Amino acid sequence: MRILFISREKKAGEVSIIIHNQGHSLVSKGVAVSYYPISGSGFIGYIKSIKQLFNIRKSYDIFHAHYSLTGFIVALAFCKPTVVSLMGSEVYSHFAIKYLIRVFAKFIWSKTIVKSKKIKDELKIKSCSVIPNGVDLGKFKPIERYVAQQKLGWDYNKKHILFASDPDRFEKNYPLAKSSIDLLSSCDIEIHFIKNKPNEKLYLYYSACNVLLLTSLWEGSPNVIKEGMACNAQIVSTDVGDVKELFGYTYGLAIVDNSPKNIANALLKAISMNNRSEGRNRIVELGIDSSSIADSLIYEYNKIRKH
């Protein structure tokens, strides 16, 4: 089976690491996966890709587009059959875009995938499947905190809070995180950011921190949460995306509201306990490891090919 992954170019000639990791999990199952990164500035880059995609429309068994705009472009290039993964940002699109998504999902795309039930409910696409991004349990695994801190050069005598993204990204809502952490002035705390970190080294950060913090305004199914869980990090998160569903009632994983005081209290509790969570077991229980998710995708691909 030959699959073409199509998505916006993240950096020169490459798709995002999230999409690449999903492709890799399929390759490990014997699926041939190629990538088509859409390059060029803004909307013009998408328009220019239509002709190129049209010229290769008979070269693959399935075209798997990531994000709705890519799905529109792939449809305009007459690439069939098409699977489209909606990554979560579509929930906050203009109502006209949401309407277009529903029309394409019903009449044009062969299969639509969303990352959480919450996205499915908000977009009102009854026929879509909920398949979140999986987490590679071989890559993201816990190691002793002191070993990870030593490898990263962190001070053993401090408590370390890991902010789950780039603080400059508006939707990640770092001001809320900062105002919460500022309330912990009595603790000797150092804050770190997941920004421009090599993907293969992220397990060190998840293992080294005392607590992972997510304060986003919105999310789909945040990969950083699943990666942290796989490393048994303690996590404090606002109720965004499918985080509540991911956490369940798992030890060491806390959902909080947007109150700085309540976030600070949850952080203090995690720091004081100085334990690890049971997030990895929860990942296995939910069946959202990358291997299981690859099986789910292959199942959907095979259903499409039979029709």
Backbone as CSV, one residue per row, in Angstrom:
resi,resn,N_x,N_y,N_z,CA_x,CA_y,CA_z,C_x,C_y,C_z
1,MET,0.839,-1.191,0.000,0.000,0.000,0.000,0.880,1.248,0.000
2,ARG,0.608,2.139,-0.941,1.404,3.361,-1.078,0.577,4.564,-0.613
3,ILE,1.080,5.235,0.403,0.379,6.378,0.995,1.222,7.633,0.805
4,LEU,0.571,8.724,0.402,1.254,10.015,0.337,0.701,10.915,1.435
5,PHE,1.574,11.331,2.342,1.216,12.307,3.370,1.436,13.706,2.801
6,ILE,0.408,14.538,2.862,0.520,15.917,2.371,0.260,16.871,3.522
7,SER,1.159,17.820,3.712,0.962,18.826,4.763,1.837,20.038,4.472
8,ARG,1.612,21.073,5.222,2.427,22.283,5.088,3.876,21.975,5.460
9,GLU,4.802,22.550,4.709,6.229,22.396,5.005,6.553,23.064,6.334
10,LYS,7.195,22.321,7.223,7.578,22.876,8.523,8.919,23.580,8.438
11,LYS,9.879,22.908,7.841,11.164,23.520,7.521,11.621,22.940,6.198
12,ALA,12.677,23.494,5.629,13.086,23.187,4.254,12.895,21.722,3.863
13,GLY,11.885,21.485,3.049,11.673,20.161,2.481,11.150,19.111,3.433
14,GLU,10.684,19.492,4.610,10.254,18.513,5.601,8.885,18.859,6.173
15,VAL,8.136,17.815,6.515,6.871,18.005,7.227,7.174,18.085,8.720
16,SER,6.163,18.361,9.529,6.389,18.460,10.973,6.774,17.108,11.550
17,ILE,7.454,17.129,12.672,7.910,15.896,13.315,6.723,15.031,13.727
18,ILE,5.602,15.659,14.071,4.403,14.913,14.473,3.899,14.065,13.311
19,ILE,3.822,14.670,12.143,3.342,13.961,10.954,4.362,12.922,10.503
20,HIS,5.630,13.274,10.584,6.683,12.323,10.211,6.658,11.106,11.133
21,ASN,6.455,11.326,12.425,6.412,10.210,13.374,5.250,9.267,13.070
22,GLN,4.111,9.849,12.684,2.968,9.008,12.334,3.288,8.179,11.093
23,GLY,3.948,8.799,10.127,4.357,8.063,8.937,5.319,6.938,9.274
24,HIS,6.247,7.215,10.174,7.235,6.206,10.579,6.555,4.996,11.218
25,SER,5.516,5.252,12.011,4.807,4.139,12.657,4.112,3.264,11.618
26,LEU,3.667,3.866,10.522,3.061,3.087,9.439,4.108,2.288,8.675
27,VAL,5.259,2.909,8.447,6.362,2.224,7.761,6.769,0.972,8.535
28,SER,6.764,1.069,9.865,7.141,-0.080,10.697,6.143,-1.233,10.564
29,LYS,4.969,-0.933,10.001,3.947,-1.966,9.772,3.955,-2.454,8.323
30,GLY,4.934,-1.994,7.542,5.052,-2.446,6.163,4.352,-1.583,5.137
31,VAL,3.874,-0.404,5.541,3.214,0.515,4.611,4.263,1.431,3.982
32,ALA,4.166,1.668,2.682,5.088,2.584,1.999,4.529,4.003,2.113
33,VAL,5.241,4.860,2.831,4.783,6.233,3.065,5.762,7.221,2.440
34,SER,5.229,8.138,1.640,6.020,9.248,1.099,5.422,10.547,1.614
35,TYR,6.186,11.628,1.481,5.748,12.916,2.028,5.766,13.987,0.941
36,TYR,4.736,14.823,0.972,4.681,15.967,0.061,4.511,17.221,0.913
37,PRO,5.619,17.931,1.214,5.513,19.173,1.984,5.118,20.328,1.068
38,ILE,4.051,21.028,1.404,3.619,22.176,0.611,4.468,23.379,0.992
39,SER,5.249,23.867,0.041,6.166,24.977,0.308,5.640,26.256,-0.329
40,GLY,6.368,27.334,-0.113,5.950,28.620,-0.665,5.240,29.450,0.381
41,SER,5.162,30.734,0.132,4.607,31.645,1.130,3.085,31.685,1.076
42,GLY,2.471,31.573,2.252,1.042,31.748,2.392,0.195,30.864,1.501
43,PHE,-0.957,31.393,1.124,-1.936,30.646,0.345,-1.420,30.324,-1.055
44,ILE,-0.505,31.155,-1.567,0.056,30.935,-2.912,0.740,29.579,-2.992
45,GLY,1.422,29.201,-1.917,2.098,27.911,-1.900,1.124,26.757,-2.081
46,TYR,-0.038,26.874,-1.457,-1.059,25.836,-1.603,-1.574,25.775,-3.043
47,ILE,-1.849,26.938,-3.617,-2.378,26.985,-4.987,-1.386,26.374,-5.974
48,LYS,-0.106,26.694,-5.806,0.923,26.174,-6.713,1.042,24.654,-6.637
49,SER,0.698,24.095,-5.491,0.855,22.647,-5.320,-0.225,21.845,-6.046
50,ILE,-1.316,22.502,-6.440,-2.430,21.775,-7.060,-1.978,21.048,-8.330
51,LYS,-1.261,21.738,-9.203,-0.823,21.120,-10.461,0.135,19.965,-10.197
52,GLN,1.067,20.162,-9.262,2.036,19.103,-8.960,1.337,17.864,-8.411
53,LEU,0.372,18.082,-7.537,-0.371,16.952,-6.983,-1.218,16.273,-8.062
54,PHE,-1.788,17.067,-8.944,-2.584,16.507,-10.047,-1.726,15.576,-10.904
55,ASN,-0.486,15.955,-11.132,0.406,15.165,-11.987,0.802,13.829,-11.364
56,ILE,0.674,13.707,-10.049,1.053,12.442,-9.393,-0.169,11.722,-8.808
57,ARG,-1.353,12.107,-9.247,-2.583,11.588,-8.639,-2.779,10.086,-8.838
58,LYS,-2.072,9.490,-9.814,-2.213,8.053,-10.064,-1.053,7.243,-9.476
59,SER,-0.196,7.922,-8.722,1.015,7.255,-8.226,0.859,6.643,-6.838
60,TYR,-0.267,6.908,-6.178,-0.443,6.430,-4.802,-1.817,5.799,-4.623
61,ASP,-1.906,4.920,-3.641,-3.182,4.257,-3.349,-4.111,5.154,-2.538
62,ILE,-3.515,5.942,-1.645,-4.299,6.841,-0.797,-3.513,8.122,-0.567
63,PHE,-4.221,9.247,-0.587,-3.633,10.551,-0.280,-4.141,10.980,1.095
64,HIS,-3.219,11.144,2.022,-3.597,11.489,3.399,-3.163,12.924,3.679
65,ALA,-4.136,13.826,3.710,-3.873,15.249,3.943,-4.027,15.581,5.418
66,HIS,-3.172,16.468,5.893,-3.213,16.893,7.293,-3.587,18.370,7.347
67,TYR,-4.653,18.659,8.054,-5.298,19.978,8.175,-6.289,20.174,7.026
68,SER,-7.332,20.947,7.319,-8.439,21.115,6.369,-8.017,21.802,5.074
69,LEU,-7.191,22.846,5.169,-6.786,23.564,3.957,-6.060,22.637,2.993
70,THR,-5.202,21.787,3.535,-4.517,20.800,2.695,-5.530,19.852,2.067
71,GLY,-6.544,19.486,2.845,-7.592,18.613,2.321,-8.342,19.238,1.159
72,PHE,-8.601,20.542,1.237,-9.264,21.241,0.127,-8.393,21.193,-1.133
73,ILE,-7.101,21.459,-0.941,-6.169,21.507,-2.076,-6.040,20.138,-2.742
74,VAL,-5.940,19.099,-1.934,-5.816,17.742,-2.475,-7.068,17.379,-3.280
75,ALA,-8.226,17.803,-2.798,-9.471,17.545,-3.532,-9.487,18.293,-4.862
76,LEU,-9.008,19.528,-4.865,-8.960,20.322,-6.100,-7.990,19.727,-7.117
77,ALA,-7.017,18.954,-6.618,-6.055,18.296,-7.510,-6.569,16.940,-7.996
78,PHE,-7.806,16.598,-7.615,-8.435,15.339,-8.016,-7.635,14.117,-7.562
79,CYS,-7.022,14.229,-6.397,-6.299,13.093,-5.817,-7.297,12.249,-5.020
80,LYS,-7.486,11.009,-5.446,-8.446,10.126,-4.792,-7.855,8.735,-4.640
81,PRO,-8.270,8.027,-3.580,-9.098,8.453,-2.452,-8.312,9.327,-1.477
82,THR,-9.037,10.155,-0.750,-8.397,11.109,0.157,-8.839,10.893,1.599
83,VAL,-7.862,10.804,2.479,-8.104,10.817,3.926,-7.637,12.171,4.435
84,VAL,-8.432,12.811,5.267,-8.059,14.120,5.802,-8.078,14.080,7.322
85,SER,-6.954,14.419,7.922,-6.859,14.534,9.377,-7.031,15.994,9.776
86,LEU,-8.061,16.273,10.555,-8.271,17.611,11.100,-7.563,17.665,12.443
87,MET,-6.640,18.591,12.594,-5.714,18.559,13.723,-6.198,19.314,14.965
88,GLY,-7.311,20.035,14.847,-7.856,20.713,16.024,-8.076,22.194,15.848
89,SER,-7.198,22.849,15.102,-7.323,24.298,14.914,-8.590,24.651,14.139
90,GLU,-9.138,23.690,13.400,-10.341,23.938,12.604,-11.536,24.341,13.464
91,VAL,-11.524,23.922,14.717,-12.623,24.252,15.634,-12.786,25.761,15.767
92,TYR,-11.681,26.485,15.614,-11.691,27.936,15.828,-11.725,28.712,14.506
93,SER,-12.050,28.007,13.425,-12.146,28.652,12.118,-13.442,29.451,11.999
94,HIS,-13.489,30.314,10.987,-14.707,31.055,10.655,-15.820,30.058,10.329
95,PHE,-17.071,30.428,10.612,-18.190,29.496,10.408,-18.270,29.022,8.959
96,ALA,-17.851,29.863,8.004,-17.889,29.473,6.592,-16.905,28.339,6.311
97,ILE,-15.738,28.394,6.954,-14.744,27.320,6.802,-15.280,26.032,7.414
98,LYS,-15.910,26.145,8.582,-16.491,24.954,9.215,-17.555,24.327,8.315
99,TYR,-18.343,25.175,7.674,-19.376,24.670,6.759,-18.727,23.933,5.585
100,LEU,-17.671,24.523,5.023,-16.950,23.877,3.926,-16.391,22.524,4.354
101,ILE,-15.837,22.484,5.552,-15.282,21.227,6.072,-16.372,20.160,6.127
102,ARG,-17.547,20.524,6.626,-18.646,19.558,6.713,-19.083,19.080,5.327
103,VAL,-19.120,19.997,4.362,-19.503,19.631,2.989,-18.480,18.678,2.376
104,PHE,-17.196,19.016,2.504,-16.143,18.166,1.939,-16.125,16.806,2.636
105,ALA,-16.315,16.815,3.960,-16.303,15.560,4.714,-17.450,14.644,4.280
106,LYS,-18.583,15.227,3.952,-19.760,14.428,3.584,-19.726,13.965,2.137
107,PHE,-19.248,14.814,1.230,-19.405,14.519,-0.196,-18.113,14.260,-0.975
108,ILE,-16.976,14.716,-0.466,-15.762,14.688,-1.294,-14.644,13.834,-0.695
109,TRP,-14.293,14.076,0.550,-13.226,13.287,1.164,-13.703,11.859,1.419
110,SER,-12.823,10.903,1.212,-13.183,9.499,1.442,-13.322,9.196,2.926
111,LYS,-12.487,9.820,3.735,-12.538,9.619,5.183,-12.007,10.856,5.882
112,THR,-12.681,11.243,6.951,-12.227,12.362,7.766,-11.878,11.844,9.151
113,ILE,-10.721,12.267,9.640,-10.237,11.857,10.959,-10.086,13.094,11.830
114,VAL,-10.529,12.998,13.067,-10.301,14.069,14.041,-9.510,13.493,15.206
115,LYS,-8.923,14.386,15.999,-8.010,13.950,17.051,-8.675,13.707,18.398
116,SER,-9.917,14.160,18.549,-10.616,13.941,19.817,-12.121,13.981,19.591
117,LYS,-12.864,13.385,20.519,-14.326,13.401,20.441,-14.851,14.829,20.550
118,LYS,-14.147,15.650,21.321,-14.556,17.045,21.491,-14.542,17.778,20.145
119,ILE,-13.518,17.527,19.335,-13.437,18.145,18.006,-14.572,17.623,17.126
120,LYS,-14.832,16.326,17.203,-15.917,15.728,16.421,-17.247,16.385,16.758
121,ASP,-17.510,16.562,18.042,-18.775,17.160,18.479,-18.888,18.617,18.041
122,GLU,-17.787,19.352,18.131,-17.834,20.779,17.809,-17.930,21.026,16.305
123,LEU,-17.329,20.150,15.509,-17.405,20.311,14.052,-18.664,19.679,13.458
124,LYS,-19.321,18.834,14.276,-20.586,18.196,13.858,-20.419,17.361,12.588
125,ILE,-19.367,16.537,12.586,-19.141,15.617,11.461,-19.414,14.200,11.970
126,LYS,-20.591,13.684,11.703,-21.005,12.405,12.278,-20.187,11.230,11.759
127,SER,-19.773,11.299,10.502,-19.128,10.144,9.871,-17.630,10.044,10.128
128,CYS,-17.051,11.016,10.826,-15.590,10.996,11.010,-15.182,9.996,12.089
129,SER,-13.928,9.608,12.058,-13.365,8.708,13.067,-12.440,9.484,13.988
130,VAL,-12.451,9.122,15.261,-11.562,9.749,16.238,-10.303,8.896,16.353
131,ILE,-9.204,9.414,15.827,-7.915,8.717,15.898,-6.853,9.749,16.281
132,PRO,-6.482,9.820,17.542,-5.465,10.799,17.957,-4.087,10.409,17.453
133,ASN,-3.156,11.331,17.511,-1.768,10.980,17.224,-1.268,10.059,18.326
134,GLY,-0.568,9.016,17.933,-0.034,8.095,18.928,1.304,8.570,19.464
135,VAL,1.725,7.959,20.550,3.018,8.299,21.140,3.920,7.069,21.078
136,ASP,5.142,7.274,20.667,6.123,6.198,20.517,6.678,5.834,21.891
137,LEU,6.254,4.702,22.418,6.680,4.293,23.759,8.136,3.853,23.788
138,GLY,8.708,3.588,22.615,10.132,3.269,22.566,10.989,4.514,22.674
139,LYS,10.515,5.602,22.098,11.246,6.870,22.142,10.986,7.630,23.438
140,PHE,9.729,7.643,23.867,9.355,8.388,25.072,9.168,7.413,26.227
141,LYS,10.206,7.306,27.030,10.182,6.385,28.163,10.866,7.050,29.352
142,PRO,10.417,6.737,30.562,10.973,7.404,31.748,12.358,6.893,32.106
143,ILE,13.197,7.804,32.569,14.460,7.427,33.198,14.517,8.131,34.547
144,GLU,15.456,7.756,35.384,15.559,8.366,36.714,15.731,9.877,36.591
145,ARG,15.022,10.612,37.446,15.042,12.073,37.363,16.457,12.630,37.507
146,TYR,17.212,12.115,38.469,18.552,12.671,38.696,19.471,12.408,37.503
147,VAL,19.254,11.286,36.806,20.059,10.975,35.618,19.725,11.960,34.498
148,ALA,18.433,12.206,34.301,18.005,13.151,33.265,18.495,14.560,33.577
149,GLN,18.403,14.960,34.844,18.864,16.297,35.234,20.369,16.439,35.027
150,GLN,21.092,15.386,35.312,22.544,15.411,35.109,22.875,15.573,33.623
151,LYS,22.168,14.849,32.764,22.412,14.934,31.323,22.092,16.319,30.770
152,LEU,21.096,16.989,31.379,20.689,18.317,30.913,21.426,19.445,31.624
153,GLY,22.178,19.101,32.665,22.904,20.126,33.413,22.018,20.954,34.327
154,TRP,20.915,20.367,34.797,20.011,21.077,35.689,20.491,20.969,37.136
155,ASP,20.175,21.968,37.912,20.555,22.029,39.323,19.679,21.078,40.139
156,TYR,20.310,20.097,40.806,19.561,19.126,41.608,18.806,19.778,42.765
157,ASN,19.319,20.905,43.239,18.764,21.521,44.441,17.534,22.384,44.168
158,LYS,17.177,22.528,42.898,16.004,23.326,42.545,14.856,22.426,42.091
159,LYS,13.671,22.997,42.112,12.501,22.320,41.566,12.299,22.839,40.142
160,HIS,11.996,21.941,39.234,11.970,22.299,37.819,10.571,22.125,37.225
161,ILE,10.048,23.233,36.700,8.759,23.220,36.009,9.025,23.335,34.510
162,LEU,8.441,22.424,33.750,8.622,22.413,32.294,7.349,22.943,31.636
163,PHE,7.455,24.117,31.000,6.312,24.671,30.274,6.206,23.960,28.933
164,ALA,4.992,23.538,28.592,4.802,22.579,27.509,4.852,23.135,26.095
165,SER,5.482,24.287,25.892,5.559,24.821,24.531,6.484,26.026,24.480
166,ASP,6.394,26.732,23.365,7.100,27.992,23.155,6.295,29.105,23.832
167,PRO,6.876,29.818,24.787,6.120,30.858,25.503,5.679,32.018,24.619
168,ASP,6.274,32.142,23.437,5.909,33.241,22.538,4.651,32.947,21.721
169,ARG,4.178,31.717,21.754,2.973,31.369,20.999,1.735,31.774,21.797
170,PHE,0.959,32.666,21.234,-0.186,33.250,21.941,-1.113,32.197,22.530
171,GLU,-1.453,31.177,21.714,-2.456,30.204,22.146,-1.976,29.325,23.295
172,LYS,-0.658,29.331,23.560,-0.131,28.522,24.665,-0.278,29.228,26.016
173,ASN,-0.624,30.516,25.983,-1.039,31.255,27.177,0.015,31.240,28.292
174,TYR,1.244,31.562,27.921,2.309,31.592,28.933,2.069,32.615,30.043
175,PRO,1.450,33.779,29.773,1.200,34.726,30.877,0.457,34.092,32.050
176,LEU,-0.479,33.182,31.768,-1.178,32.492,32.855,-0.215,31.600,33.631
177,ALA,0.656,30.902,32.907,1.649,30.052,33.575,2.569,30.883,34.456
178,LYS,3.036,31.998,33.930,3.968,32.848,34.680,3.316,33.421,35.933
179,SER,2.080,33.905,35.798,1.412,34.480,36.969,1.158,33.414,38.029
180,SER,0.964,32.176,37.607,0.770,31.074,38.556,2.076,30.721,39.258
181,ILE,3.147,30.625,38.483,4.455,30.275,39.048,4.965,31.377,39.967
182,ASP,4.633,32.629,39.646,5.059,33.754,40.491,4.489,33.658,41.903
183,LEU,3.376,32.940,42.057,2.779,32.767,43.384,3.562,31.775,44.236
184,LEU,4.498,31.067,43.605,5.312,30.077,44.325,6.666,30.665,44.690
185,SER,6.677,31.904,45.099,7.935,32.618,45.353,8.755,32.000,46.476
186,SER,8.093,31.238,47.354,8.819,30.635,48.475,9.621,29.411,48.043
187,CYS,9.355,28.915,46.840,10.060,27.727,46.346,11.206,28.143,45.427
188,ASP,12.271,27.369,45.466,13.413,27.625,44.587,13.151,26.923,43.256
189,ILE,12.518,27.656,42.348,12.011,27.055,41.114,12.753,27.580,39.894
190,GLU,12.963,26.690,38.953,13.492,27.079,37.650,12.502,26.604,36.592
191,ILE,12.190,27.467,35.642,11.245,27.104,34.591,11.982,26.880,33.274
192,HIS,11.553,25.862,32.560,12.163,25.499,31.280,11.062,25.449,30.221
193,PHE,11.460,25.581,28.974,10.488,25.639,27.885,10.783,24.582,26.826
194,ILE,9.711,23.989,26.294,9.876,23.084,25.162,9.854,23.939,23.900
195,LYS,10.998,24.443,23.543,11.145,25.327,22.391,12.451,24.986,21.683
196,ASN,12.337,24.619,20.415,13.511,24.278,19.600,14.349,23.174,20.232
197,LYS,13.662,22.198,20.825,14.357,21.057,21.417,14.293,19.876,20.447
198,PRO,15.407,19.142,20.275,15.383,17.964,19.395,14.367,16.947,19.897
199,ASN,13.540,16.451,18.997,12.487,15.527,19.395,13.033,14.298,20.101
200,GLU,14.190,13.834,19.647,14.754,12.609,20.229,15.286,12.814,21.644
201,LYS,15.374,14.073,22.097,15.864,14.342,23.454,14.768,14.805,24.408
202,LEU,13.547,14.899,23.919,12.473,15.412,24.767,12.214,14.531,25.983
203,TYR,12.447,13.215,25.841,12.215,12.326,26.980,13.057,12.733,28.185
204,LEU,14.230,13.325,27.925,15.081,13.790,29.027,14.398,14.912,29.802
205,TYR,13.761,15.820,29.085,13.082,16.954,29.731,11.867,16.485,30.524
206,TYR,11.104,15.561,29.939,9.938,15.041,30.651,10.354,14.271,31.905
207,SER,11.464,13.560,31.809,11.940,12.780,32.953,12.593,13.654,34.014
208,ALA,13.209,14.756,33.587,13.959,15.611,34.517,13.073,16.556,35.316
209,CYS,11.930,16.943,34.754,11.112,17.959,35.427,10.360,17.382,36.623
210,ASN,10.061,18.253,37.572,9.199,17.866,38.693,7.737,17.877,38.279
211,VAL,7.422,18.764,37.339,6.050,18.829,36.836,6.039,19.500,35.460
212,LEU,5.187,18.990,34.590,4.969,19.553,33.252,3.698,20.394,33.304
213,LEU,3.752,21.610,32.752,2.622,22.541,32.852,2.106,22.939,31.470
214,LEU,0.789,22.799,31.281,0.128,23.234,30.048,-1.004,24.193,30.414
215,THR,-0.965,25.413,29.863,-1.996,26.413,30.177,-2.656,26.954,28.907
216,SER,-2.716,26.154,27.873,-3.177,26.617,26.562,-4.610,27.142,26.582
217,LEU,-4.868,28.055,25.653,-6.227,28.545,25.444,-7.045,27.508,24.683
218,TRP,-6.393,26.785,23.776,-7.056,25.709,23.050,-6.026,24.695,22.585
219,GLU,-6.490,23.475,22.370,-5.672,22.378,21.864,-6.597,21.406,21.137
220,GLY,-6.003,20.504,20.379,-6.758,19.409,19.793,-6.584,18.199,20.704
221,SER,-5.538,17.443,20.428,-5.124,16.341,21.295,-3.622,16.516,21.480
222,PRO,-3.212,17.299,22.483,-1.811,17.745,22.575,-0.806,16.607,22.719
223,ASN,0.104,16.539,21.762,1.123,15.492,21.781,2.042,15.615,22.981
224,VAL,2.319,16.843,23.398,3.221,17.046,24.526,2.676,16.379,25.784
225,ILE,1.369,16.366,25.942,0.757,15.719,27.098,0.960,14.211,27.033
226,LYS,0.725,13.635,25.857,0.882,12.186,25.713,2.343,11.767,25.866
227,GLU,3.251,12.588,25.352,4.677,12.285,25.501,5.089,12.357,26.965
228,GLY,4.611,13.388,27.666,4.906,13.509,29.092,4.344,12.345,29.878
229,MET,3.125,11.940,29.546,2.518,10.785,30.215,3.350,9.528,29.992
230,ALA,3.842,9.346,28.763,4.645,8.163,28.449,5.922,8.115,29.274
231,CYS,6.389,9.294,29.710,7.599,9.378,30.538,7.265,9.465,32.028
232,ASN,5.988,9.237,32.359,5.526,9.277,33.755,5.779,10.617,34.433
233,ALA,5.731,11.701,33.653,5.861,13.035,34.254,4.587,13.371,35.015
234,GLN,4.738,14.088,36.127,3.569,14.686,36.758,3.142,15.857,35.872
235,ILE,1.848,16.030,35.685,1.361,17.053,34.759,0.223,17.844,35.385
236,VAL,0.283,19.158,35.201,-0.822,20.054,35.554,-1.262,20.724,34.259
237,SER,-2.558,20.653,33.955,-3.048,21.198,32.685,-4.413,21.844,32.852
238,THR,-4.638,22.881,32.053,-5.987,23.418,31.946,-6.836,22.440,31.125
239,ASP,-8.149,22.605,31.205,-9.071,21.676,30.551,-9.253,22.062,29.084
240,VAL,-8.320,21.620,28.253,-8.358,21.923,26.821,-8.278,20.627,26.021
241,GLY,-8.805,20.681,24.777,-8.728,19.509,23.915,-9.281,18.270,24.590
242,ASP,-8.548,17.173,24.470,-8.989,15.916,25.077,-8.193,15.569,26.328
243,VAL,-7.593,16.584,26.966,-6.720,16.320,28.114,-7.473,15.626,29.247
244,LYS,-8.688,16.072,29.531,-9.457,15.449,30.622,-9.690,13.971,30.335
245,GLU,-9.997,13.660,29.092,-10.202,12.269,28.694,-8.902,11.477,28.794
246,LEU,-7.794,12.097,28.411,-6.495,11.427,28.505,-6.135,11.119,29.951
247,PHE,-6.362,12.082,30.830,-5.959,11.921,32.229,-6.833,10.907,32.967
248,GLY,-8.147,10.969,32.746,-9.039,10.150,33.551,-8.828,10.484,35.021
249,TYR,-8.638,9.445,35.820,-8.354,9.645,37.251,-6.961,9.118,37.587
250,THR,-6.046,9.328,36.671,-4.700,8.775,36.804,-3.878,9.539,37.832
251,TYR,-3.159,8.804,38.646,-2.308,9.395,39.686,-1.240,10.295,39.065
252,GLY,-1.112,11.507,39.610,-0.062,12.424,39.178,-0.435,13.321,38.014
253,LEU,-1.685,13.223,37.545,-2.147,14.045,36.424,-3.331,14.880,36.888
254,ALA,-3.214,16.211,36.799,-4.227,17.095,37.373,-4.784,18.077,36.353
255,ILE,-6.112,18.168,36.309,-6.811,19.179,35.508,-7.193,20.334,36.428
256,VAL,-6.925,21.564,35.981,-7.258,22.743,36.786,-7.965,23.780,35.915
257,ASP,-8.638,24.724,36.578,-9.261,25.813,35.833,-8.214,26.889,35.541
258,ASN,-8.651,28.025,35.049,-7.713,29.076,34.635,-7.354,30.044,35.748
259,SER,-7.570,29.650,36.976,-7.220,30.495,38.114,-5.742,30.330,38.457
260,PRO,-4.955,31.415,38.442,-3.536,31.303,38.809,-3.339,30.661,40.179
261,LYS,-4.215,30.987,41.116,-4.089,30.424,42.464,-4.272,28.914,42.443
262,ASN,-5.276,28.430,41.722,-5.523,26.989,41.667,-4.415,26.254,40.914
263,ILE,-3.900,26.885,39.870,-2.772,26.285,39.146,-1.552,26.217,40.054
264,ALA,-1.303,27.306,40.781,-0.159,27.346,41.704,-0.286,26.260,42.764
265,ASN,-1.486,26.057,43.289,-1.696,25.023,44.311,-1.435,23.630,43.744
266,ALA,-1.876,23.406,42.505,-1.646,22.104,41.871,-0.159,21.878,41.606
267,LEU,0.542,22.934,41.194,1.991,22.834,40.985,2.705,22.536,42.292
268,LEU,2.294,23.236,43.349,2.926,23.045,44.657,2.719,21.619,45.156
269,LYS,1.524,21.091,44.944,1.239,19.714,45.353,2.143,18.737,44.609
270,ALA,2.293,18.940,43.298,3.137,18.051,42.497,4.592,18.135,42.928
271,ILE,5.059,19.360,43.150,6.447,19.565,43.564,6.704,18.945,44.928
272,SER,5.746,19.100,45.836,5.907,18.587,47.201,5.913,17.065,47.222
273,MET,5.092,16.452,46.370,5.032,14.989,46.330,6.317,14.403,45.765
274,ASN,6.902,15.106,44.791,8.177,14.687,44.201,8.126,13.252,43.673
275,ASN,6.964,12.862,43.147,6.788,11.508,42.633,6.711,11.502,41.114
276,ARG,6.460,10.340,40.568,6.186,10.210,39.141,4.704,9.868,38.984
277,SER,4.166,10.166,37.836,2.769,9.822,37.573,2.673,8.379,37.069
278,GLU,1.456,7.938,36.856,1.222,6.629,36.245,0.694,6.807,34.816
279,GLY,1.191,7.869,34.176,0.715,8.222,32.842,0.998,7.179,31.779
280,ARG,2.136,6.510,31.884,2.501,5.523,30.856,1.490,4.376,30.821
281,ASN,1.098,3.909,31.995,0.090,2.848,32.051,-1.227,3.318,31.435
282,ARG,-1.539,4.599,31.644,-2.774,5.155,31.091,-2.720,5.180,29.555
283,ILE,-1.559,5.507,28.994,-1.385,5.500,27.535,-1.667,4.105,26.977
284,VAL,-1.120,3.099,27.626,-1.324,1.711,27.190,-2.794,1.325,27.332
285,GLU,-3.390,1.725,28.447,-4.802,1.423,28.705,-5.709,2.018,27.624
286,LEU,-5.393,3.243,27.188,-6.203,3.924,26.176,-5.918,3.428,24.758
287,GLY,-4.806,2.704,24.585,-4.447,2.213,23.255,-4.025,3.314,22.311
288,ILE,-3.306,4.319,22.843,-2.872,5.433,21.989,-1.353,5.464,21.828
289,ASP,-0.726,4.315,21.975,0.674,4.207,21.578,0.715,4.222,20.053
290,SER,1.849,4.591,19.488,1.948,4.791,18.038,1.655,3.520,17.246
291,SER,1.996,2.367,17.794,1.744,1.111,17.093,0.245,0.846,16.968
292,SER,-0.489,1.069,18.049,-1.941,0.849,18.022,-2.631,1.836,17.089
293,ILE,-2.162,3.092,17.098,-2.747,4.103,16.216,-2.458,3.772,14.753
294,ALA,-1.260,3.270,14.479,-0.933,2.850,13.105,-1.886,1.752,12.645
295,ASP,-2.200,0.815,13.528,-3.158,-0.246,13.188,-4.530,0.341,12.851
296,SER,-4.941,1.356,13.609,-6.237,2.001,13.356,-6.253,2.686,11.992
297,LEU,-5.150,3.340,11.638,-5.067,4.002,10.333,-5.095,2.989,9.195
298,ILE,-4.352,1.910,9.358,-4.317,0.869,8.323,-5.712,0.270,8.125
299,TYR,-6.434,0.099,9.213,-7.807,-0.407,9.137,-8.674,0.525,8.287
300,GLU,-8.541,1.835,8.522,-9.318,2.814,7.743,-8.889,2.813,6.276
301,TYR,-7.587,2.736,6.036,-7.095,2.688,4.655,-7.673,1.478,3.909
302,ASN,-7.643,0.332,4.567,-8.130,-0.888,3.919,-9.624,-0.821,3.627
303,LYS,-10.377,-0.213,4.530,-11.819,-0.049,4.291,-12.073,0.788,3.042
304,ILE,-11.281,1.853,2.902,-11.435,2.735,1.737,-11.104,1.989,0.444
305,ARG,-10.048,1.206,0.465,-9.605,0.508,-0.752,-10.601,-0.565,-1.194
306,LYS,-11.384,-1.075,-0.261,-12.361,-2.117,-0.598,-13.604,-1.551,-1.272
307,HIS,-13.805,-0.240,-1.141,-15.004,0.383,-1.718,-14.745,0.884,-3.141
